Amino acid sequence: MSDIGAFIAGMPKAELHLHIEGTLEPELKFDLAARNHLSLPYASVEEMRAAYAFTDLTSFLVGYYESMSVLLVEQDFYDLAMAYFRKASAQSVAYAEIFFDPQAHTSRGVGFETIIGGLHRARLHAQADLGLRAELIMCFLRDLPADSAMATLEQSLPYRDLIIGVGLDSDERDNPPLKFKDVFDRARAEGYRLTMHCDVDQADAVGHIWQALDDIGVERIDHGVNCLEDDALVARLGRDGIGLTVCPVSNRWVTDGLKAAELKVMLDRSLRATVNSDDPAYFDAYVNQNLIAVADAVGLTTAELAQLARNSFEIAWLSPPDRDRYLGDLDAYVTQNSLPWRLLGGPRRPTGKPVPGPPSMTADATG
């Protein structure tokens, strides 16, 4: 492992853009199919992986929803989530906010209580056994009617204390944020935090980000790379401290590349960009592999990598004391494990200018 790879491997981090259904590895899918007496259209794990030949978001979603057919009972959702939590913990993820798509399951006859029961039980065990804290974000499928999203929101209310926020995912084509304004207004009134996918290189991508900010009032943008096409939008995101949850390796599967250069520009322009794994079972890259891919592509320094991790805690939906604790752990790690100063370029202020001094990510160095 390279020095940068070793630094990434041990660096405390949060993951904020992770679809739990997108962590369904082929091996587990076969196990669940057998347990639930289902047949799969693949003879082996290798054949299943070979079928992952996505060229865009739409082609990816076809296979993605097909795979969910093996998730039927509470134990399935528990096993799915625990498999991710073990991988994430091994990659030094200290905190995660994970998406789940209830409509993709309730439409198949799976009860909402079954989904939330398995995921919540896994959360409790992840914290007790692995020291990894996780929260749940319920996503609405944007290619279904807004009435379906509203009905799902109402289904969630008995479990309000188990769900931290709501998001919007699936096929963005002809499904702008405004379609769901009433749903998100209701979610805010119920106390949910708000985020929303604005996928990469979609039609009117910049306009959708503006809608998410101005008309929906989200606190974060999931993906959001196309913001760089509009200087006024970049200024707005920076002024309001809006987080951006970028997923480099999935970008490479469904667009024209990692968008690593764009991520570097985001850092240079002081945007609160983060790196996440999205649907890692399909793209064969969990969060550390995403960070390594970007670092290799554009030569990120350990200071820049630490800034990405710092951003992940700063935009997470944490209480101030919890956030400070995670940031303290990150600062201590960077101080103890940074590469030689000449390789760092120095920790960066929001202006992108190096800060004199030793290679530590102190509060002063990041504003």
C-alpha positions as CSV (number, residue, x, y, z in Angstrom):
1,M,0.0,0.0,0.0
2,S,1.3,3.5,-0.9
3,D,1.9,6.1,1.8
4,I,-1.2,8.0,0.7
5,G,-3.2,4.8,0.7
6,A,-2.1,4.0,4.2
7,F,-3.0,7.5,5.3
8,I,-6.5,7.2,3.8
9,A,-7.0,3.7,5.4
10,G,-6.6,4.9,8.9
11,M,-8.1,8.4,8.6
12,P,-11.3,8.9,10.6
13,K,-14.1,9.9,8.2
14,A,-17.9,10.1,7.8
15,E,-19.8,8.7,4.9
16,L,-22.9,10.7,3.9
17,H,-23.9,9.4,0.5
18,L,-24.4,5.6,0.7
19,H,-27.4,3.7,-0.5
20,I,-27.8,0.7,1.7
21,E,-29.4,-1.3,-1.1
22,G,-26.3,-0.4,-3.2
23,T,-24.1,-2.4,-0.8
24,L,-25.8,-5.7,-1.7
25,E,-22.8,-7.7,-2.7
26,P,-23.3,-10.7,-5.1
27,E,-22.3,-13.2,-2.4
28,L,-24.9,-11.9,0.0
29,K,-27.5,-11.7,-2.7
30,F,-27.0,-15.4,-3.4
31,D,-27.3,-16.2,0.3
32,L,-30.5,-14.2,0.7
33,A,-32.0,-15.7,-2.4
34,A,-31.3,-19.2,-1.1
35,R,-32.7,-18.4,2.4
36,N,-35.9,-16.9,0.8
37,H,-36.2,-19.8,-1.8
38,L,-35.7,-17.5,-4.8
39,S,-34.0,-18.2,-8.0
40,L,-31.6,-15.8,-9.6
41,P,-30.9,-15.3,-13.3
42,Y,-27.2,-15.9,-12.8
43,A,-25.3,-19.1,-12.3
44,S,-22.5,-17.6,-10.2
45,V,-21.1,-14.6,-8.4
46,E,-18.8,-14.0,-11.4
47,E,-21.6,-14.1,-13.9
48,M,-23.5,-11.6,-11.8
49,R,-20.6,-9.2,-11.5
50,A,-20.0,-9.5,-15.3
51,A,-23.6,-8.3,-15.8
52,Y,-22.7,-4.9,-14.2
53,A,-22.2,-3.1,-17.5
54,F,-23.8,0.3,-16.8
55,T,-23.4,3.2,-19.3
56,D,-25.7,5.8,-17.6
57,L,-27.9,6.3,-14.6
58,T,-30.9,4.8,-16.2
59,S,-29.2,1.5,-17.2
60,F,-27.7,1.3,-13.7
61,L,-31.1,1.6,-12.0
62,V,-32.6,-1.3,-14.0
63,G,-30.2,-3.8,-12.4
64,Y,-30.2,-2.0,-9.1
65,Y,-33.9,-2.4,-8.5
66,E,-33.9,-6.0,-9.8
67,S,-31.4,-7.0,-7.1
68,M,-33.7,-5.8,-4.3
69,S,-36.0,-8.7,-4.9
70,V,-34.1,-10.8,-2.4
71,L,-34.8,-8.4,0.5
72,L,-38.0,-9.7,2.0
73,V,-37.9,-10.1,5.8
74,E,-36.4,-8.0,8.6
75,Q,-33.3,-10.2,8.9
76,D,-32.5,-9.5,5.3
77,F,-32.3,-5.8,5.9
78,Y,-30.3,-6.4,9.1
79,D,-27.8,-8.6,7.3
80,L,-27.5,-6.1,4.5
81,A,-26.8,-3.2,6.8
82,M,-24.4,-5.1,9.1
83,A,-22.4,-6.2,6.1
84,Y,-21.9,-2.6,5.1
85,F,-21.2,-1.5,8.7
86,R,-18.4,-4.1,9.0
87,K,-16.8,-2.9,5.8
88,A,-17.2,0.8,6.7
89,S,-15.7,0.2,10.1
90,A,-12.7,-1.6,8.6
91,Q,-12.2,1.5,6.5
92,S,-12.2,3.9,9.5
93,V,-15.7,5.2,8.9
94,A,-16.6,6.5,12.3
95,Y,-20.1,7.9,11.4
96,A,-22.4,7.2,8.5
97,E,-25.7,8.6,7.3
98,I,-27.2,5.9,5.1
99,F,-30.0,6.2,2.5
100,F,-32.7,3.7,2.2
101,D,-35.5,3.5,-0.4
102,P,-38.8,2.3,1.2
103,Q,-40.9,2.6,-1.9
104,A,-38.7,0.1,-3.7
105,H,-39.7,-2.5,-1.0
106,T,-43.2,-1.5,0.0
107,S,-44.2,-1.7,-3.7
108,R,-43.2,-5.4,-3.5
109,G,-45.3,-6.0,-0.5
110,V,-42.6,-5.6,2.1
111,G,-43.9,-3.7,5.2
112,F,-42.3,-0.4,6.2
113,E,-41.9,-1.8,9.7
114,T,-39.9,-4.7,8.3
115,I,-37.5,-2.4,6.5
116,I,-37.0,0.0,9.4
117,G,-36.8,-2.8,12.0
118,G,-33.9,-4.5,10.3
119,L,-32.0,-1.3,9.6
120,H,-32.5,0.1,13.1
121,R,-31.4,-3.1,14.8
122,A,-28.2,-3.1,12.7
123,R,-27.6,0.5,13.6
124,L,-27.7,-0.4,17.3
125,H,-25.4,-3.4,16.9
126,A,-22.9,-1.3,14.7
127,Q,-22.6,1.2,17.5
128,A,-22.3,-1.3,20.3
129,D,-20.0,-3.8,18.5
130,L,-18.0,-1.6,16.1
131,G,-18.1,1.8,17.6
132,L,-19.7,3.1,14.3
133,R,-22.6,5.4,14.7
134,A,-25.1,5.5,11.9
135,E,-28.3,7.4,11.1
136,L,-31.0,6.7,8.5
137,I,-32.1,9.0,5.7
138,M,-35.3,8.0,3.9
139,C,-35.2,8.7,0.2
140,F,-38.2,9.2,-2.1
141,L,-38.0,7.7,-5.7
142,R,-38.3,10.7,-8.0
143,D,-39.6,8.7,-10.9
144,L,-42.7,7.8,-8.9
145,P,-45.6,10.3,-8.4
146,A,-45.3,12.9,-5.7
147,D,-48.4,11.4,-4.1
148,S,-46.5,8.2,-3.5
149,A,-43.7,10.1,-1.8
150,M,-46.2,11.8,0.4
151,A,-47.8,8.5,1.4
152,T,-44.4,7.1,2.2
153,L,-43.7,10.1,4.4
154,E,-46.9,9.5,6.3
155,Q,-45.9,5.8,6.7
156,S,-42.6,6.9,8.3
157,L,-44.1,9.1,11.0
158,P,-44.6,6.4,13.6
159,Y,-40.8,5.8,13.2
160,R,-39.9,9.5,13.2
161,D,-37.4,9.1,16.0
162,L,-35.5,6.5,14.0
163,I,-35.0,8.5,10.8
164,I,-32.9,11.7,10.8
165,G,-33.9,13.1,7.4
166,V,-35.3,12.7,3.9
167,G,-33.7,12.7,0.4
168,L,-34.6,12.3,-3.2
169,D,-33.0,9.8,-5.6
170,S,-33.6,7.6,-8.7
171,D,-34.0,8.8,-12.3
172,E,-33.8,12.6,-12.4
173,R,-34.8,12.8,-16.1
174,D,-38.1,14.8,-16.2
175,N,-38.3,14.7,-12.4
176,P,-37.1,18.1,-11.1
177,P,-37.0,19.0,-7.4
178,L,-40.1,21.1,-7.7
179,K,-42.2,18.0,-8.3
180,F,-41.7,17.2,-4.6
181,K,-41.9,20.6,-3.0
182,D,-45.1,19.8,-1.0
183,V,-43.6,16.6,0.2
184,F,-40.4,18.3,1.4
185,D,-42.3,21.1,3.0
186,R,-44.3,18.5,5.0
187,A,-41.1,16.7,5.9
188,R,-39.5,19.9,7.2
189,A,-42.6,20.5,9.3
190,E,-42.3,17.0,10.8
191,G,-38.7,17.8,11.8
192,Y,-36.8,15.9,9.2
193,R,-33.5,17.2,7.8
194,L,-33.4,17.7,4.0
195,T,-31.0,16.6,1.3
196,M,-31.6,15.9,-2.4
197,H,-29.8,14.2,-5.3
198,C,-28.8,16.5,-8.1
199,D,-27.1,13.9,-10.3
200,V,-24.1,14.5,-12.5
201,D,-24.4,15.7,-16.1
202,Q,-28.2,15.5,-16.1
203,A,-30.5,17.7,-18.2
204,D,-30.7,21.2,-16.5
205,A,-28.4,20.0,-13.7
206,V,-27.6,23.5,-12.6
207,G,-31.2,24.6,-12.6
208,H,-32.1,21.6,-10.4
209,I,-29.5,22.6,-7.9
210,W,-30.9,26.1,-7.7
211,Q,-34.4,24.6,-7.3
212,A,-33.1,22.4,-4.5
213,L,-31.7,25.4,-2.7
214,D,-34.3,28.1,-3.4
215,D,-37.6,26.2,-3.6
216,I,-36.9,23.2,-1.5
217,G,-34.5,24.6,1.1
218,V,-32.1,21.6,1.3
219,E,-29.1,21.6,3.7
220,R,-27.0,19.4,1.4
221,I,-26.7,18.5,-2.3
222,D,-26.0,14.9,-3.2
223,H,-23.5,14.8,-6.1
224,G,-23.8,18.4,-7.4
225,V,-20.6,18.4,-9.4
226,N,-22.3,20.5,-12.1
227,C,-22.4,23.5,-9.7
228,L,-19.0,24.5,-11.1
229,E,-20.7,25.6,-14.3
230,D,-22.3,28.6,-12.6
231,D,-20.1,31.0,-10.6
232,A,-23.1,32.5,-8.9
233,L,-24.1,29.1,-7.7
234,V,-20.7,28.3,-6.4
235,A,-20.8,31.6,-4.5
236,R,-24.2,30.7,-3.0
237,L,-23.0,27.2,-2.0
238,G,-20.0,28.7,-0.3
239,R,-21.8,31.5,1.4
240,D,-24.4,29.2,2.9
241,G,-22.0,26.4,3.7
242,I,-24.0,23.8,1.7
243,G,-22.4,20.4,1.7
244,L,-21.8,18.4,-1.5
245,T,-21.6,14.6,-1.3
246,V,-19.5,13.6,-4.3
247,C,-19.2,10.0,-5.5
248,P,-16.1,9.7,-7.8
249,V,-16.1,6.1,-8.8
250,S,-19.8,5.9,-9.5
251,N,-19.3,9.0,-11.7
252,R,-16.9,7.0,-13.8
253,W,-19.5,4.3,-14.4
254,V,-22.4,6.5,-15.4
255,T,-20.7,9.6,-16.8
256,D,-17.4,10.4,-18.6
257,G,-15.0,10.0,-15.6
258,L,-14.3,10.4,-11.9
259,K,-14.8,14.1,-12.0
260,A,-11.7,14.2,-9.9
261,A,-10.5,17.5,-11.4
262,E,-13.8,19.0,-10.5
263,L,-13.5,17.8,-7.0
264,K,-10.1,19.4,-6.7
265,V,-11.6,22.7,-7.9
266,M,-14.3,22.4,-5.3
267,L,-11.7,22.2,-2.6
268,D,-9.7,25.1,-4.1
269,R,-12.9,27.1,-4.1
270,S,-13.6,26.3,-0.5
271,L,-16.8,24.3,-1.1
272,R,-17.7,21.7,1.5
273,A,-17.2,18.8,-0.8
274,T,-16.9,15.2,0.5
275,V,-16.1,11.8,-1.0
276,N,-18.5,8.9,-0.7
277,S,-19.1,5.5,-2.2
278,D,-22.8,5.7,-3.4
279,D,-23.5,2.1,-4.4
280,P,-20.2,0.3,-3.7
281,A,-21.3,-3.2,-4.4
282,Y,-22.0,-2.3,-8.0
283,F,-19.0,0.0,-8.6
284,D,-16.5,-2.2,-6.7
285,A,-15.3,0.7,-4.6
286,Y,-16.0,1.6,-0.9
287,V,-15.1,5.0,0.5
288,N,-11.3,4.4,0.8
289,Q,-11.1,3.2,-2.8
290,N,-13.0,6.4,-3.9
291,L,-10.5,8.6,-2.0
292,I,-7.5,6.7,-3.4
293,A,-8.9,7.0,-6.9
294,V,-9.2,10.7,-6.6
295,A,-5.8,11.2,-4.9
296,D,-4.1,9.2,-7.7
297,A,-6.0,11.0,-10.4
298,V,-5.2,14.6,-9.4
299,G,-2.4,14.2,-6.8
300,L,-4.3,15.2,-3.7
301,T,-2.1,15.9,-0.7
302,T,-2.7,14.5,2.8
303,A,-3.9,18.0,3.8
304,E,-6.5,18.0,1.1
305,L,-7.6,14.5,1.9
306,A,-7.9,15.5,5.6
307,Q,-10.0,18.5,4.4
308,L,-12.3,16.2,2.6
309,A,-12.7,14.1,5.8
310,R,-13.1,17.3,7.9
311,N,-15.8,18.5,5.5
312,S,-17.6,15.1,6.0
313,F,-18.0,15.8,9.7
314,E,-18.7,19.5,9.3
315,I,-21.7,18.9,7.0
316,A,-23.0,15.8,8.9
317,W,-26.2,16.1,10.9
318,L,-24.4,16.0,14.2
319,S,-24.8,17.9,17.4
320,P,-21.9,20.4,18.0
321,P,-20.4,18.3,20.9
322,D,-20.4,15.1,18.7
323,R,-19.0,17.0,15.8
324,D,-16.2,18.5,17.9
325,R,-15.3,15.0,19.2
326,Y,-15.0,13.5,15.7
327,L,-13.0,16.5,14.5
328,G,-10.7,16.2,17.4
329,D,-10.1,12.5,16.5
330,L,-9.3,13.6,13.0
331,D,-7.0,16.3,14.0
332,A,-5.1,14.0,16.3
333,Y,-4.8,11.4,13.5
334,V,-3.4,14.0,11.0
335,T,-0.9,15.3,13.5
336,Q,0.4,11.8,14.2
337,N,0.3,10.4,10.7
338,S,0.9,13.1,8.1
339,L,3.6,12.5,5.5
340,P,6.6,14.9,5.5
341,W,5.7,18.5,5.4
342,R,7.3,19.1,2.0
343,L,4.7,16.6,0.5
344,L,1.7,18.2,2.1
345,G,1.5,21.7,0.7
346,G,0.2,22.7,4.2
347,P,-3.3,22.5,5.6
348,R,-5.5,25.0,3.7
349,R,-7.7,27.8,4.8
350,P,-11.1,28.3,3.0
351,T,-9.2,30.6,0.6
352,G,-7.0,27.7,-0.4
353,K,-3.8,29.4,0.9
354,P,-1.3,27.2,2.8
355,V,-1.1,27.8,6.5
356,P,2.4,28.1,8.0
357,G,3.3,25.7,10.7
358,P,3.3,21.9,11.4
359,P,1.1,19.5,9.4
360,S,-1.9,19.5,11.6
361,M,-5.5,20.3,10.7
362,T,-6.3,22.6,13.6
363,A,-9.5,24.6,13.9
364,D,-7.5,27.7,13.0
365,A,-6.3,26.1,9.8
366,T,-9.8,25.4,8.6
367,G,-11.7,28.3,9.8
